[in-house]
């Protein structure tokens, strides 16, 4: 098995949601579930709402659902969706 590069888009409940806290907890979940090198950025959506973009590496033998489902259950998170999943070469 190889290593996959994963990108998850996390949508907060409102523009007032604490993005720093969401980013911190998201990185913690990734590391606890076997993901490596988590990084986050924010992406403007509309009307002051920003999405959190979470990027990390994951062994392909591990289930992405083990990471995606806990992200959906974070406080102040409306949704979390895998937007990119590809095999890393090199």
Steps between C-alpha positions, in 0.01 A plus 500: 500500500603858445446841650199712404475877510162604637319834491188554713279810490351582840206741501430685827146566621529878471743783421538542879634147555848479654714384205818478707336250734360297208844489336670392822250222572505382137879464505477311830244255354718437194807424713304273738360298207837442332514792257829680449604862449158667535480859381207739475406809304183703473302559184246783470154376399248787520362766735791471743484121521835322468559127453791317661703298250680210668787325315686194626668174399340165582602139447260359239430196718325725756137606465432866424164462678686467831613861454209652308225393744660651816559825308127521424425470873722790611321791670420788263551278191216472250665250262829335405552356153794333327565712190822334383659159562799401288799271516831670573795416279864555577 
